[in-house]
Amino acid sequence: MPARIVLRRQQLTKYMTLAGMTRQKDLAEAVGISEASVYRTLEGRNPPGGKFIAGLLATFAFAGVDFNDLFEIVTH
């Protein structure tokens, strides 16, 4: 089975709180993608895409967040 990228949801919630974000809409606006895309990714319906990943890293750069803070690579 190929490797896949999985969002660390609890970590994302932590950084959203630090940034004063309380809604998925806030996150969507900060990342620059649709609220529907954020919802589908957070619910695990869609894997995190490149724009989502890059947007999160840019949004939370103030906290020194890197890829491994928000994502993990699963190989099984």
C-alpha positions as CSV (number, residue, x, y, z in Angstrom):
1,M,0.0,0.0,0.0
2,P,1.4,3.4,-0.9
3,A,2.2,5.9,1.8
4,R,-0.4,8.6,2.7
5,I,-0.4,11.9,4.5
6,V,-2.6,12.1,7.5
7,L,-3.6,15.3,9.3
8,R,-2.9,15.5,13.0
9,R,-6.3,16.9,13.9
10,Q,-5.6,17.6,17.6
11,Q,-2.5,19.6,16.7
12,L,-4.4,21.6,14.1
13,T,-7.1,22.4,16.7
14,K,-4.3,23.6,19.1
15,Y,-2.8,25.9,16.5
16,M,-6.2,27.2,15.4
17,T,-6.9,28.2,19.0
18,L,-3.6,29.9,19.3
19,A,-4.4,31.9,16.1
20,G,-7.9,32.8,17.4
21,M,-9.7,30.7,14.9
22,T,-13.0,29.2,16.1
23,R,-14.6,28.0,12.9
24,Q,-13.6,25.9,9.8
25,K,-14.6,29.0,7.8
26,D,-11.8,31.0,9.6
27,L,-9.3,28.3,8.6
28,A,-10.6,28.1,5.0
29,E,-10.2,31.9,4.6
30,A,-6.7,31.8,6.1
31,V,-5.5,28.9,4.0
32,G,-7.2,30.2,0.8
33,I,-9.4,27.2,0.0
34,S,-13.1,26.6,0.2
35,E,-14.8,25.8,3.4
36,A,-16.1,22.6,1.8
37,S,-12.6,21.5,1.1
38,V,-11.5,22.1,4.6
39,Y,-14.5,20.2,5.9
40,R,-13.8,17.2,3.7
41,T,-10.2,17.1,4.6
42,L,-10.9,17.5,8.4
43,E,-13.4,14.7,8.2
44,G,-11.0,12.4,6.4
45,R,-13.0,12.2,3.2
46,N,-10.2,13.8,1.2
47,P,-6.5,13.5,1.8
48,P,-4.7,16.8,2.5
49,G,-3.7,18.3,-0.9
50,G,-0.6,20.4,-1.6
51,K,-2.5,23.7,-1.4
52,F,-4.0,22.7,2.0
53,I,-0.7,21.6,3.4
54,A,1.2,24.7,2.1
55,G,-1.6,26.9,3.3
56,L,-1.6,25.4,6.8
57,L,2.2,25.7,7.1
58,A,2.1,29.4,6.0
59,T,-0.9,30.2,8.2
60,F,0.8,28.8,11.3
61,A,4.4,29.9,10.6
62,F,4.1,32.4,13.4
63,A,4.1,29.5,15.8
64,G,7.1,27.8,14.2
65,V,4.9,25.0,12.9
66,D,6.5,22.5,10.5
67,F,5.1,19.6,8.4
68,N,5.7,17.1,11.2
69,D,3.7,19.1,13.7
70,L,0.5,18.9,11.6
71,F,1.0,15.8,9.5
72,E,2.3,12.3,9.6
73,I,3.1,9.9,6.8
74,V,1.5,6.5,7.2
75,T,2.9,3.6,5.3
76,H,0.5,0.8,6.2
